[in-house]
């Protein structure tokens, strides 16, 4: 769902996080709880480490609207922290990049221009992911 040309739009943390997913589609068996009203075949993204084992459930994410995409991406990192199939090196890399991302955001907060540029780039990054999820390319 992400490509090298997306790298400049997101932090290294966010970009690396999104390299850990593959496109998936909602199945009938997953239509429970909050997903009950979702349509079978809805595109989403899932942990690429769980997918080969055909795991379903909490390792797969189906944002119903564009505005919910950032929350689902946070849920992805929460999953990867606990995922027994995700390599430890990936977990450590994401933890370090997340900390670096947090530090950079604190620094940028002193410059409104930098903050605004970051918001615009992040929005463009999420828009690209959303469009790729919903356009079969």
CORMOFEN-V838486 format. One record per pair of residues at least 6 apart in sequence whose C-alpha atoms are under 6 Angstrom apart, sorted by the first residue. I is the first residue (numbers start at 0). J is the second residue. D is the distance in whole Angstrom. If there is no record, write none. Layout:
BEGIN
I|J|D + I|J|D
END
This chain:
BEGIN
8|120|5 + 8|121|6 + 8|124|6 + 9|121|6 + 12|96|5 + 12|97|6 + 19|47|6 + 20|44|6 + 20|45|5 + 20|46|5 + 20|47|5 + 21|44|5 + 21|45|5 + 21|47|6 + 22|43|6 + 22|44|4 + 23|42|6 + 23|43|5 + 23|44|5 + 24|40|5 + 24|41|5 + 24|42|5 + 24|43|6 + 25|39|5 + 25|40|5 + 25|41|5 + 26|39|5 + 27|39|6 + 43|60|5 + 43|61|4 + 44|59|6 + 44|60|5 + 45|58|6 + 45|59|4 + 45|60|6 + 46|58|6 + 48|84|6 + 48|85|6 + 62|68|5 + 107|113|6 + 107|114|6
END
